[in-house]
Structure formats: C-alpha cells, structure tokens
Amino acid sequence: MRAIRVHETGGPEVLRLDEVSAPEPGPGQVRVRVVAAGLNYIDTYHRSGLYTLALPFIPGSELAGTIDALGPGVSGWSVGERVVTTGGVGGYAELALAPAEKVVRVPEGIDLKVAAAVALQGMTAHYLVHSTYPLKAGETCVVTAAAGGVGLLLVQMAKALGARVIGLVGSDAKAALARGAGADEVICYDREPFAPRVRELTGGRGADVVYDSVGASTWEGSIDSLRLRGTLVNFGNASGPMPPISPLVLMNKGSLFLTRPTLWHYIATPEELAWRAGDLFGWIASGRLAVRIDREFPLEQAAEAHIALESRQTAGKVLIVP
C-alpha cells in the first residue's frame, strides 16, 4: 500500500511517499481503509521531533473510513462499518490501525470526510467549553486563531452556550469567517496588541477565559486579557510552546488560573468519547454545527499540506486523502 513515512525528523521535506506492506491488526485493533485523514498540529510536532515517536513512522492519528479487518479478541464491530477515530496509527496511508475502544461509528448521513474533519478538532472544542472551563451564558471568552479548524468550531459551541466571543485572527478574510461562525467581536492581532482591545471591549474587566492554541506569541497578551481570577487555557503551540511561567506571574496578574490540557485526557473513558462524538454528530445532523473543510491534499502532497498549516494559510480543516 502507499503511505507517507518519516525516516528522520525535520521539516515538511522529510515526509516521504513509500510503498509498504499493509499493517496487520493486533489484539484489540481494527484495520481501517482510509477515506481521509485529518491534518492536525500534533502531526507537525511528531514530524519535527517536538513530540517523539520511534522512527520510521507513518503520521496521522485522526482518520475516517471503513473497517477492513478485525484483530484477535475484537467484538462488537463488523467489516464494512463506517468509523472515525482520533487514536489511529498511521493515518497517512491507504490502510491504518486503531484500537477498537477508540473507534466511533459514523452515522448514516454524515460524510466520512466531514467525520475526519471534525473528530479531533470538534472534540477538542467540546472539552474546552464543556469541561476544562465550562462556559456559562453571559460570560466572555477569547478564542485565538478563531478562523482555524478548532477556532471555528469553538466559536460556534461557545455561542450555543450563550457566551460572548471575542475572536483573534490574522487577516480580514479570516475575520469574516470568524464573524460568520458567530464571533461577537473580532480583533486582527497582527495589526494591534489585542489585550488592550479586549479590556476596552469588556469595560476594563477582562475576559473570563482565553482559549489559546497559538502559544509562544500570544500567551502574554492572553494573560493580560483576563479578569481577576480568570483562566488561561493553553491547548496548542502553533507559534511554538509557551515558556516556563513563574507562579508569581499568575499571582501578580490577578490570581489567575493556567491549564495545559490535551484531548486524550478528556476522552479517557468510553463514556466520555461517546458523549463528545455523539454531541458532534447530532449537532452536524441538525445543522447546528457547521464544519469547514479548507482543502484536501493527496498523499503525495503531504509536505505541501504541512507547509500550508504551519504558515497559517488555512482557515478550517485540512484533509489528506489517499
């Protein structure tokens, strides 16, 4: 089968198209014939070596397709079922593996490409507003990269909860997308410091929470945007990881809370996984949640896909299609 492999960590150029043997599902695993793999920043962290994997490896943990084979001990699943997972192994390929316990059925009527586009980023947005900092009606949140894959979903979910949303974006085109998703206010943070503007928009009080996926270039502004005892949720490193922060900084800035969550700790049980995925598919089916696929890349253009994501040229989800 055709697959993208990383033989050494580095830039997008290390993504190599290879011909490899099809993987055999082990105990508790299913094999999936991939319709689409979702591109996520964690893929770039694996490729660069920021998060380490044994070499060589096939990137891609988010994928959707149909079950092709069952490993020993797997029950409750059948060959041919439509599924999606955020816990797959080797999604940048024609066939990939996934733990059966981390696979979710995709309802009829939901396109498999949409499922691949929403699973990881949608469940990330879900846990951020429902669990990490449960938003309440009338509260104000700031969403960095509000026109990105997570950002557009996060804006919609926050508005559905009755929150006021201030979106941060990098261009007028992305500002229009954030507004279209429901953002009440949009700030182009490449043009002006955003913290003073957030203060102005909140009458000097500051936001209740900042959901920050950008990291290194925004964390100081994010902290300065918060109200007394506000919460900074740093869930991504698009511009690089945040530096170490002294607890005294949090005290001096208003007895702030800081957390650095990851999706895997919020879908740790089958019940949590079913809850978050079930909400997503229900909202999509009812028209309450719109999923924007920015573009699709074939396997042989995986490097171009990574370049587009890392240069912030994308607005919405990027898919890699075998």
MINUGU-122351 format. One record per residue (C-alpha): residue number from 1; residue in one letter; x, y, z. Coordinates in Angstrom, 3 decimals, always signed. Layout:
// MINUGU-122351
@seq = NUM | type = A | X = X | Y = Y | Z = Z
...
This chain:
// MINUGU-122351
@seq = 1 | type = M | X = +0.000 | Y = +0.000 | Z = +0.000
@seq = 2 | type = R | X = +1.012 | Y = +3.651 | Z = -0.379
@seq = 3 | type = A | X = +1.913 | Y = +5.547 | Z = +2.771
@seq = 4 | type = I | X = +3.761 | Y = +8.629 | Z = +3.947
@seq = 5 | type = R | X = +6.659 | Y = +7.785 | Z = +6.242
@seq = 6 | type = V | X = +9.049 | Y = +9.858 | Z = +8.342
@seq = 7 | type = H | X = +12.546 | Y = +8.333 | Z = +8.393
@seq = 8 | type = E | X = +14.142 | Y = +11.279 | Z = +10.196
@seq = 9 | type = T | X = +12.564 | Y = +14.223 | Z = +11.987
@seq = 10 | type = G | X = +12.703 | Y = +17.688 | Z = +10.483
@seq = 11 | type = G | X = +10.768 | Y = +19.979 | Z = +8.168
@seq = 12 | type = P | X = +7.962 | Y = +19.059 | Z = +5.764
@seq = 13 | type = E | X = +10.537 | Y = +17.691 | Z = +3.306
@seq = 14 | type = V | X = +11.022 | Y = +14.585 | Z = +5.495
@seq = 15 | type = L | X = +7.517 | Y = +13.342 | Z = +4.576
@seq = 16 | type = R | X = +8.275 | Y = +10.599 | Z = +2.047
@seq = 17 | type = L | X = +5.812 | Y = +8.618 | Z = -0.055
@seq = 18 | type = D | X = +6.698 | Y = +4.918 | Z = +0.246
@seq = 19 | type = E | X = +5.276 | Y = +1.576 | Z = -0.802
@seq = 20 | type = V | X = +4.907 | Y = -0.546 | Z = +2.347
@seq = 21 | type = S | X = +3.200 | Y = -3.731 | Z = +3.492
@seq = 22 | type = A | X = -0.341 | Y = -3.432 | Z = +4.804
@seq = 23 | type = P | X = -0.419 | Y = -3.436 | Z = +8.624
@seq = 24 | type = E | X = -1.963 | Y = -6.431 | Z = +10.350
@seq = 25 | type = P | X = -4.349 | Y = -5.659 | Z = +13.215
@seq = 26 | type = G | X = -3.137 | Y = -6.927 | Z = +16.569
@seq = 27 | type = P | X = -5.224 | Y = -7.890 | Z = +19.597
@seq = 28 | type = G | X = -7.917 | Y = -5.315 | Z = +20.248
@seq = 29 | type = Q | X = -7.284 | Y = -3.457 | Z = +16.988
@seq = 30 | type = V | X = -9.261 | Y = -2.882 | Z = +13.808
@seq = 31 | type = R | X = -7.840 | Y = -2.086 | Z = +10.386
@seq = 32 | type = V | X = -9.475 | Y = +0.796 | Z = +8.535
@seq = 33 | type = R | X = -9.477 | Y = +1.511 | Z = +4.815
@seq = 34 | type = V | X = -8.840 | Y = +5.236 | Z = +4.998
@seq = 35 | type = V | X = -11.134 | Y = +7.658 | Z = +3.181
@seq = 36 | type = A | X = -9.494 | Y = +10.729 | Z = +4.713
@seq = 37 | type = A | X = -7.007 | Y = +11.615 | Z = +7.444
@seq = 38 | type = G | X = -7.314 | Y = +14.866 | Z = +9.326
@seq = 39 | type = L | X = -4.233 | Y = +17.091 | Z = +9.453
@seq = 40 | type = N | X = -3.525 | Y = +18.423 | Z = +12.940
@seq = 41 | type = Y | X = -0.720 | Y = +20.370 | Z = +14.581
@seq = 42 | type = I | X = +0.231 | Y = +17.270 | Z = +16.544
@seq = 43 | type = D | X = +1.256 | Y = +15.718 | Z = +13.204
@seq = 44 | type = T | X = +3.766 | Y = +18.540 | Z = +12.727
@seq = 45 | type = Y | X = +5.049 | Y = +18.067 | Z = +16.294
@seq = 46 | type = H | X = +5.658 | Y = +14.367 | Z = +15.567
@seq = 47 | type = R | X = +7.311 | Y = +15.184 | Z = +12.230
@seq = 48 | type = S | X = +9.603 | Y = +17.835 | Z = +13.739
@seq = 49 | type = G | X = +10.525 | Y = +15.735 | Z = +16.760
@seq = 50 | type = L | X = +8.899 | Y = +18.054 | Z = +19.333
@seq = 51 | type = Y | X = +6.855 | Y = +15.006 | Z = +20.325
@seq = 52 | type = T | X = +8.938 | Y = +11.885 | Z = +19.764
@seq = 53 | type = L | X = +7.927 | Y = +8.673 | Z = +18.004
@seq = 54 | type = A | X = +10.086 | Y = +5.704 | Z = +17.062
@seq = 55 | type = L | X = +11.473 | Y = +6.035 | Z = +13.528
@seq = 56 | type = P | X = +10.396 | Y = +5.363 | Z = +10.869
@seq = 57 | type = F | X = +6.698 | Y = +6.056 | Z = +11.379
@seq = 58 | type = I | X = +3.571 | Y = +6.852 | Z = +9.399
@seq = 59 | type = P | X = +1.942 | Y = +10.042 | Z = +10.738
@seq = 60 | type = G | X = -1.747 | Y = +10.570 | Z = +11.316
@seq = 61 | type = S | X = -3.933 | Y = +9.676 | Z = +14.296
@seq = 62 | type = E | X = -7.250 | Y = +11.140 | Z = +13.076
@seq = 63 | type = L | X = -8.860 | Y = +9.177 | Z = +10.263
@seq = 64 | type = A | X = -12.187 | Y = +8.011 | Z = +8.904
@seq = 65 | type = G | X = -13.074 | Y = +5.127 | Z = +6.648
@seq = 66 | type = T | X = -14.497 | Y = +1.626 | Z = +6.709
@seq = 67 | type = I | X = -13.368 | Y = -1.309 | Z = +8.802
@seq = 68 | type = D | X = -11.305 | Y = -3.644 | Z = +6.650
@seq = 69 | type = A | X = -10.253 | Y = -6.320 | Z = +9.165
@seq = 70 | type = L | X = -10.622 | Y = -7.216 | Z = +12.844
@seq = 71 | type = G | X = -7.785 | Y = -8.175 | Z = +15.154
@seq = 72 | type = P | X = -7.923 | Y = -11.030 | Z = +17.677
@seq = 73 | type = G | X = -10.375 | Y = -10.508 | Z = +20.504
@seq = 74 | type = V | X = -12.323 | Y = -7.697 | Z = +18.837
@seq = 75 | type = S | X = -16.079 | Y = -7.949 | Z = +19.247
@seq = 76 | type = G | X = -18.962 | Y = -5.606 | Z = +18.566
@seq = 77 | type = W | X = -17.570 | Y = -4.485 | Z = +15.214
@seq = 78 | type = S | X = -18.034 | Y = -5.753 | Z = +11.660
@seq = 79 | type = V | X = -16.061 | Y = -5.419 | Z = +8.459
@seq = 80 | type = G | X = -17.543 | Y = -2.631 | Z = +6.344
@seq = 81 | type = E | X = -18.730 | Y = -0.404 | Z = +9.184
@seq = 82 | type = R | X = -18.167 | Y = +3.335 | Z = +8.770
@seq = 83 | type = V | X = -15.934 | Y = +4.660 | Z = +11.550
@seq = 84 | type = V | X = -13.765 | Y = +7.527 | Z = +12.707
@seq = 85 | type = T | X = -11.019 | Y = +7.689 | Z = +15.306
@seq = 86 | type = T | X = -8.659 | Y = +10.191 | Z = +16.873
@seq = 87 | type = G | X = -6.469 | Y = +7.386 | Z = +18.195
@seq = 88 | type = G | X = -5.388 | Y = +5.789 | Z = +14.935
@seq = 89 | type = V | X = -1.912 | Y = +4.627 | Z = +13.980
@seq = 90 | type = G | X = -0.562 | Y = +5.518 | Z = +10.542
@seq = 91 | type = G | X = -3.426 | Y = +7.527 | Z = +9.060
@seq = 92 | type = Y | X = -1.381 | Y = +8.947 | Z = +6.158
@seq = 93 | type = A | X = -1.875 | Y = +5.699 | Z = +4.258
@seq = 94 | type = E | X = -4.399 | Y = +3.620 | Z = +2.390
@seq = 95 | type = L | X = -4.847 | Y = +1.332 | Z = +5.410
@seq = 96 | type = A | X = -4.373 | Y = +2.179 | Z = +9.084
@seq = 97 | type = L | X = -4.869 | Y = +0.624 | Z = +12.502
@seq = 98 | type = A | X = -6.844 | Y = +1.805 | Z = +15.507
@seq = 99 | type = P | X = -7.711 | Y = +0.438 | Z = +18.952
@seq = 100 | type = A | X = -11.281 | Y = -0.825 | Z = +18.772
@seq = 101 | type = E | X = -12.079 | Y = +1.013 | Z = +22.010
@seq = 102 | type = K | X = -11.090 | Y = +4.350 | Z = +20.401
@seq = 103 | type = V | X = -13.230 | Y = +3.923 | Z = +17.265
@seq = 104 | type = V | X = -16.623 | Y = +5.596 | Z = +16.873
@seq = 105 | type = R | X = -19.374 | Y = +4.711 | Z = +14.417
@seq = 106 | type = V | X = -20.217 | Y = +7.417 | Z = +11.907
@seq = 107 | type = P | X = -23.987 | Y = +7.748 | Z = +11.493
@seq = 108 | type = E | X = -25.501 | Y = +7.383 | Z = +8.058
@seq = 109 | type = G | X = -25.950 | Y = +10.812 | Z = +6.573
@seq = 110 | type = I | X = -22.612 | Y = +12.091 | Z = +7.889
@seq = 111 | type = D | X = -19.980 | Y = +12.149 | Z = +5.156
@seq = 112 | type = L | X = -16.808 | Y = +10.301 | Z = +6.138
@seq = 113 | type = K | X = -14.685 | Y = +13.272 | Z = +5.107
@seq = 114 | type = V | X = -16.734 | Y = +15.503 | Z = +7.421
@seq = 115 | type = A | X = -16.216 | Y = +12.943 | Z = +10.187
@seq = 116 | type = A | X = -12.454 | Y = +13.038 | Z = +9.606
@seq = 117 | type = A | X = -12.573 | Y = +16.834 | Z = +9.622
@seq = 118 | type = V | X = -14.449 | Y = +17.197 | Z = +12.899
@seq = 119 | type = A | X = -13.393 | Y = +14.344 | Z = +15.176
@seq = 120 | type = L | X = -10.229 | Y = +15.654 | Z = +16.814
@seq = 121 | type = Q | X = -10.853 | Y = +19.365 | Z = +16.498
@seq = 122 | type = G | X = -14.547 | Y = +19.073 | Z = +17.315
@seq = 123 | type = M | X = -13.978 | Y = +17.003 | Z = +20.438
@seq = 124 | type = T | X = -11.202 | Y = +19.429 | Z = +21.417
@seq = 125 | type = A | X = -13.599 | Y = +22.363 | Z = +21.182
@seq = 126 | type = H | X = -16.197 | Y = +20.305 | Z = +23.068
@seq = 127 | type = Y | X = -13.986 | Y = +19.543 | Z = +26.069
@seq = 128 | type = L | X = -12.659 | Y = +23.103 | Z = +26.208
@seq = 129 | type = V | X = -16.061 | Y = +24.752 | Z = +26.632
@seq = 130 | type = H | X = -17.858 | Y = +21.921 | Z = +28.452
@seq = 131 | type = S | X = -15.142 | Y = +20.567 | Z = +30.755
@seq = 132 | type = T | X = -11.837 | Y = +22.485 | Z = +31.010
@seq = 133 | type = Y | X = -13.538 | Y = +25.835 | Z = +31.582
@seq = 134 | type = P | X = -17.296 | Y = +25.193 | Z = +31.385
@seq = 135 | type = L | X = -18.649 | Y = +28.335 | Z = +29.781
@seq = 136 | type = K | X = -21.832 | Y = +29.891 | Z = +31.123
@seq = 137 | type = A | X = -24.311 | Y = +32.176 | Z = +29.419
@seq = 138 | type = G | X = -23.208 | Y = +35.782 | Z = +29.677
@seq = 139 | type = E | X = -19.506 | Y = +35.043 | Z = +30.174
@seq = 140 | type = T | X = -16.847 | Y = +36.381 | Z = +27.786
@seq = 141 | type = C | X = -14.234 | Y = +34.183 | Z = +26.148
@seq = 142 | type = V | X = -11.341 | Y = +34.995 | Z = +23.854
@seq = 143 | type = V | X = -10.520 | Y = +32.490 | Z = +21.110
@seq = 144 | type = T | X = -7.114 | Y = +32.762 | Z = +19.438
@seq = 145 | type = A | X = -6.882 | Y = +31.524 | Z = +15.828
@seq = 146 | type = A | X = -10.646 | Y = +31.893 | Z = +15.667
@seq = 147 | type = A | X = -10.750 | Y = +31.065 | Z = +11.938
@seq = 148 | type = G | X = -8.734 | Y = +27.863 | Z = +12.306
@seq = 149 | type = G | X = -10.086 | Y = +24.340 | Z = +12.436
@seq = 150 | type = V | X = -10.663 | Y = +24.299 | Z = +16.193
@seq = 151 | type = G | X = -11.392 | Y = +28.006 | Z = +16.333
@seq = 152 | type = L | X = -14.417 | Y = +27.989 | Z = +14.029
@seq = 153 | type = L | X = -15.934 | Y = +25.079 | Z = +15.948
@seq = 154 | type = L | X = -15.091 | Y = +26.620 | Z = +19.307
@seq = 155 | type = V | X = -16.765 | Y = +29.910 | Z = +18.382
@seq = 156 | type = Q | X = -19.955 | Y = +28.091 | Z = +17.408
@seq = 157 | type = M | X = -20.049 | Y = +25.995 | Z = +20.588
@seq = 158 | type = A | X = -19.360 | Y = +28.990 | Z = +22.817
@seq = 159 | type = K | X = -22.187 | Y = +30.936 | Z = +21.190
@seq = 160 | type = A | X = -24.535 | Y = +27.964 | Z = +21.596
@seq = 161 | type = L | X = -23.840 | Y = +28.154 | Z = +25.340
@seq = 162 | type = G | X = -24.770 | Y = +31.833 | Z = +25.392
@seq = 163 | type = A | X = -21.254 | Y = +33.236 | Z = +25.818
@seq = 164 | type = R | X = -19.857 | Y = +36.401 | Z = +24.299
@seq = 165 | type = V | X = -16.995 | Y = +35.540 | Z = +21.933
@seq = 166 | type = I | X = -14.019 | Y = +37.712 | Z = +21.028
@seq = 167 | type = G | X = -12.107 | Y = +36.100 | Z = +18.184
@seq = 168 | type = L | X = -8.485 | Y = +36.761 | Z = +17.299
@seq = 169 | type = V | X = -7.471 | Y = +36.353 | Z = +13.653
@seq = 170 | type = G | X = -4.644 | Y = +37.264 | Z = +11.290
@seq = 171 | type = S | X = -6.424 | Y = +38.753 | Z = +8.267
@seq = 172 | type = D | X = -9.620 | Y = +40.367 | Z = +7.036
@seq = 173 | type = A | X = -10.614 | Y = +37.180 | Z = +5.232
@seq = 174 | type = K | X = -10.271 | Y = +35.195 | Z = +8.444
@seq = 175 | type = A | X = -12.148 | Y = +37.906 | Z = +10.344
@seq = 176 | type = A | X = -15.108 | Y = +37.359 | Z = +8.030
@seq = 177 | type = L | X = -15.023 | Y = +33.622 | Z = +8.706
@seq = 178 | type = A | X = -14.910 | Y = +34.142 | Z = +12.476
@seq = 179 | type = R | X = -17.859 | Y = +36.525 | Z = +12.311
@seq = 180 | type = G | X = -19.711 | Y = +34.059 | Z = +10.130
@seq = 181 | type = A | X = -19.223 | Y = +31.422 | Z = +12.833
@seq = 182 | type = G | X = -20.814 | Y = +33.783 | Z = +15.355
@seq = 183 | type = A | X = -17.981 | Y = +35.778 | Z = +16.954
@seq = 184 | type = D | X = -19.345 | Y = +38.962 | Z = +18.536
@seq = 185 | type = E | X = -16.087 | Y = +40.885 | Z = +18.151
@seq = 186 | type = V | X = -13.021 | Y = +40.152 | Z = +16.022
@seq = 187 | type = I | X = -9.509 | Y = +41.522 | Z = +16.505
@seq = 188 | type = C | X = -6.759 | Y = +41.232 | Z = +13.899
@seq = 189 | type = Y | X = -3.849 | Y = +40.630 | Z = +16.244
@seq = 190 | type = D | X = -1.219 | Y = +41.184 | Z = +13.578
@seq = 191 | type = R | X = -2.239 | Y = +44.849 | Z = +13.496
@seq = 192 | type = E | X = -2.643 | Y = +45.824 | Z = +17.143
@seq = 193 | type = P | X = -1.927 | Y = +44.477 | Z = +20.626
@seq = 194 | type = F | X = -5.053 | Y = +42.540 | Z = +21.439
@seq = 195 | type = A | X = -5.058 | Y = +42.704 | Z = +25.244
@seq = 196 | type = P | X = -5.865 | Y = +46.451 | Z = +25.460
@seq = 197 | type = R | X = -8.657 | Y = +45.951 | Z = +22.927
@seq = 198 | type = V | X = -10.094 | Y = +43.051 | Z = +24.943
@seq = 199 | type = R | X = -10.007 | Y = +45.271 | Z = +28.037
@seq = 200 | type = E | X = -11.801 | Y = +48.005 | Z = +26.118
@seq = 201 | type = L | X = -14.470 | Y = +45.620 | Z = +24.835
@seq = 202 | type = T | X = -15.100 | Y = +44.311 | Z = +28.362
@seq = 203 | type = G | X = -15.266 | Y = +47.722 | Z = +30.039
@seq = 204 | type = G | X = -11.872 | Y = +47.190 | Z = +31.663
@seq = 205 | type = R | X = -12.879 | Y = +43.952 | Z = +33.388
@seq = 206 | type = G | X = -11.181 | Y = +41.431 | Z = +31.106
@seq = 207 | type = A | X = -12.340 | Y = +38.111 | Z = +29.733
@seq = 208 | type = D | X = -13.401 | Y = +35.182 | Z = +31.897
@seq = 209 | type = V | X = -11.303 | Y = +32.742 | Z = +29.874
@seq = 210 | type = V | X = -8.856 | Y = +32.734 | Z = +26.961
@seq = 211 | type = Y | X = -8.676 | Y = +29.592 | Z = +24.840
@seq = 212 | type = D | X = -5.186 | Y = +29.911 | Z = +23.352
@seq = 213 | type = S | X = -3.899 | Y = +27.487 | Z = +20.722
@seq = 214 | type = V | X = -1.120 | Y = +29.754 | Z = +19.429
@seq = 215 | type = G | X = +1.204 | Y = +29.651 | Z = +22.432
@seq = 216 | type = A | X = +4.553 | Y = +31.427 | Z = +22.305
@seq = 217 | type = S | X = +3.494 | Y = +34.599 | Z = +20.502
@seq = 218 | type = T | X = +0.183 | Y = +35.140 | Z = +22.310
@seq = 219 | type = W | X = +0.490 | Y = +33.916 | Z = +25.901
@seq = 220 | type = E | X = +1.486 | Y = +37.293 | Z = +27.382
@seq = 221 | type = G | X = -1.408 | Y = +39.051 | Z = +25.669
@seq = 222 | type = S | X = -3.705 | Y = +36.234 | Z = +26.713
@seq = 223 | type = I | X = -2.740 | Y = +36.664 | Z = +30.372
@seq = 224 | type = D | X = -3.197 | Y = +40.425 | Z = +30.136
@seq = 225 | type = S | X = -6.675 | Y = +39.924 | Z = +28.646
@seq = 226 | type = L | X = -8.038 | Y = +38.100 | Z = +31.699
@seq = 227 | type = R | X = -10.214 | Y = +39.333 | Z = +34.529
@seq = 228 | type = L | X = -9.355 | Y = +38.860 | Z = +38.181
@seq = 229 | type = R | X = -9.124 | Y = +35.090 | Z = +38.797
@seq = 230 | type = G | X = -9.598 | Y = +34.425 | Z = +35.077
@seq = 231 | type = T | X = -8.406 | Y = +31.287 | Z = +33.327
@seq = 232 | type = L | X = -5.868 | Y = +30.814 | Z = +30.547
@seq = 233 | type = V | X = -6.363 | Y = +27.533 | Z = +28.696
@seq = 234 | type = N | X = -3.313 | Y = +26.908 | Z = +26.511
@seq = 235 | type = F | X = -4.129 | Y = +23.947 | Z = +24.284
@seq = 236 | type = G | X = -1.744 | Y = +24.373 | Z = +21.348
@seq = 237 | type = N | X = +1.689 | Y = +25.526 | Z = +20.197
@seq = 238 | type = A | X = +1.073 | Y = +26.926 | Z = +16.709
@seq = 239 | type = S | X = +3.786 | Y = +29.570 | Z = +17.157
@seq = 240 | type = G | X = +5.894 | Y = +27.436 | Z = +19.488
@seq = 241 | type = P | X = +5.404 | Y = +26.258 | Z = +23.081
@seq = 242 | type = M | X = +4.854 | Y = +28.689 | Z = +25.921
@seq = 243 | type = P | X = +7.946 | Y = +29.344 | Z = +28.045
@seq = 244 | type = P | X = +8.033 | Y = +28.325 | Z = +31.717
@seq = 245 | type = I | X = +5.926 | Y = +30.704 | Z = +33.808
@seq = 246 | type = S | X = +6.570 | Y = +31.510 | Z = +37.448
@seq = 247 | type = P | X = +3.540 | Y = +31.047 | Z = +39.693
@seq = 248 | type = L | X = +4.236 | Y = +34.591 | Z = +40.909
@seq = 249 | type = V | X = +3.290 | Y = +35.889 | Z = +37.449
@seq = 250 | type = L | X = -0.144 | Y = +34.343 | Z = +37.875
@seq = 251 | type = M | X = -0.461 | Y = +35.950 | Z = +41.305
@seq = 252 | type = N | X = +0.646 | Y = +39.387 | Z = +40.157
@seq = 253 | type = K | X = -1.643 | Y = +39.351 | Z = +37.127
@seq = 254 | type = G | X = -4.750 | Y = +38.714 | Z = +39.226
@seq = 255 | type = S | X = -4.571 | Y = +35.277 | Z = +40.895
@seq = 256 | type = L | X = -5.042 | Y = +33.663 | Z = +37.510
@seq = 257 | type = F | X = -5.540 | Y = +30.004 | Z = +36.648
@seq = 258 | type = L | X = -3.437 | Y = +28.308 | Z = +33.967
@seq = 259 | type = T | X = -4.023 | Y = +24.871 | Z = +32.483
@seq = 260 | type = R | X = -2.495 | Y = +22.961 | Z = +29.592
@seq = 261 | type = P | X = -4.981 | Y = +20.209 | Z = +28.631
@seq = 262 | type = T | X = -4.886 | Y = +17.567 | Z = +25.924
@seq = 263 | type = L | X = -7.777 | Y = +15.760 | Z = +24.269
@seq = 264 | type = W | X = -6.593 | Y = +12.298 | Z = +25.287
@seq = 265 | type = H | X = -7.275 | Y = +13.047 | Z = +28.955
@seq = 266 | type = Y | X = -10.809 | Y = +14.173 | Z = +28.091
@seq = 267 | type = I | X = -11.773 | Y = +11.050 | Z = +26.119
@seq = 268 | type = A | X = -10.094 | Y = +8.706 | Z = +28.571
@seq = 269 | type = T | X = -13.218 | Y = +6.571 | Z = +29.051
@seq = 270 | type = P | X = -15.624 | Y = +5.063 | Z = +26.500
@seq = 271 | type = E | X = -18.400 | Y = +7.123 | Z = +28.056
@seq = 272 | type = E | X = -16.586 | Y = +10.421 | Z = +27.520
@seq = 273 | type = L | X = -15.674 | Y = +9.500 | Z = +23.947
@seq = 274 | type = A | X = -19.280 | Y = +8.552 | Z = +23.164
@seq = 275 | type = W | X = -20.612 | Y = +11.740 | Z = +24.765
@seq = 276 | type = R | X = -18.385 | Y = +14.121 | Z = +22.854
@seq = 277 | type = A | X = -18.633 | Y = +12.334 | Z = +19.491
@seq = 278 | type = G | X = -22.378 | Y = +11.872 | Z = +19.898
@seq = 279 | type = D | X = -22.908 | Y = +15.582 | Z = +20.522
@seq = 280 | type = L | X = -20.822 | Y = +16.477 | Z = +17.468
@seq = 281 | type = F | X = -22.660 | Y = +14.171 | Z = +15.071
@seq = 282 | type = G | X = -26.027 | Y = +15.238 | Z = +16.481
@seq = 283 | type = W | X = -25.239 | Y = +18.925 | Z = +16.016
@seq = 284 | type = I | X = -23.961 | Y = +18.360 | Z = +12.472
@seq = 285 | type = A | X = -27.048 | Y = +16.327 | Z = +11.520
@seq = 286 | type = S | X = -29.373 | Y = +19.016 | Z = +12.895
@seq = 287 | type = G | X = -27.489 | Y = +21.854 | Z = +11.195
@seq = 288 | type = R | X = -26.394 | Y = +23.428 | Z = +14.496
@seq = 289 | type = L | X = -22.693 | Y = +22.904 | Z = +13.796
@seq = 290 | type = A | X = -21.010 | Y = +23.776 | Z = +10.501
@seq = 291 | type = V | X = -17.732 | Y = +22.062 | Z = +9.592
@seq = 292 | type = R | X = -15.475 | Y = +23.911 | Z = +7.176
@seq = 293 | type = I | X = -13.051 | Y = +21.840 | Z = +5.114
@seq = 294 | type = D | X = -10.448 | Y = +24.280 | Z = +3.844
@seq = 295 | type = R | X = -8.857 | Y = +21.955 | Z = +1.297
@seq = 296 | type = E | X = -7.796 | Y = +18.391 | Z = +0.527
@seq = 297 | type = F | X = -4.320 | Y = +17.128 | Z = -0.379
@seq = 298 | type = P | X = -3.442 | Y = +13.750 | Z = -1.918
@seq = 299 | type = L | X = -0.848 | Y = +11.626 | Z = -0.119
@seq = 300 | type = E | X = +1.966 | Y = +12.715 | Z = -2.395
@seq = 301 | type = Q | X = +1.347 | Y = +16.349 | Z = -1.385
@seq = 302 | type = A | X = +1.530 | Y = +15.775 | Z = +2.371
@seq = 303 | type = A | X = +4.515 | Y = +18.129 | Z = +2.631
@seq = 304 | type = E | X = +2.540 | Y = +20.904 | Z = +0.961
@seq = 305 | type = A | X = -0.289 | Y = +20.285 | Z = +3.423
@seq = 306 | type = H | X = +2.074 | Y = +20.717 | Z = +6.384
@seq = 307 | type = I | X = +3.515 | Y = +23.887 | Z = +4.875
@seq = 308 | type = A | X = +0.035 | Y = +25.353 | Z = +4.431
@seq = 309 | type = L | X = -0.910 | Y = +24.570 | Z = +8.033
@seq = 310 | type = E | X = +2.291 | Y = +25.830 | Z = +9.631
@seq = 311 | type = S | X = +2.306 | Y = +29.050 | Z = +7.613
@seq = 312 | type = R | X = -1.261 | Y = +29.733 | Z = +8.782
@seq = 313 | type = Q | X = -2.576 | Y = +29.782 | Z = +5.230
@seq = 314 | type = T | X = -5.550 | Y = +27.609 | Z = +6.185
@seq = 315 | type = A | X = -8.973 | Y = +28.502 | Z = +7.536
@seq = 316 | type = G | X = -10.823 | Y = +25.406 | Z = +8.632
@seq = 317 | type = K | X = -9.805 | Y = +21.786 | Z = +8.323
@seq = 318 | type = V | X = -7.184 | Y = +20.272 | Z = +6.033
@seq = 319 | type = L | X = -7.585 | Y = +16.660 | Z = +4.926
@seq = 320 | type = I | X = -5.069 | Y = +14.225 | Z = +3.472
@seq = 321 | type = V | X = -6.800 | Y = +11.827 | Z = +1.114
@seq = 322 | type = P | X = -5.174 | Y = +8.538 | Z = -0.006
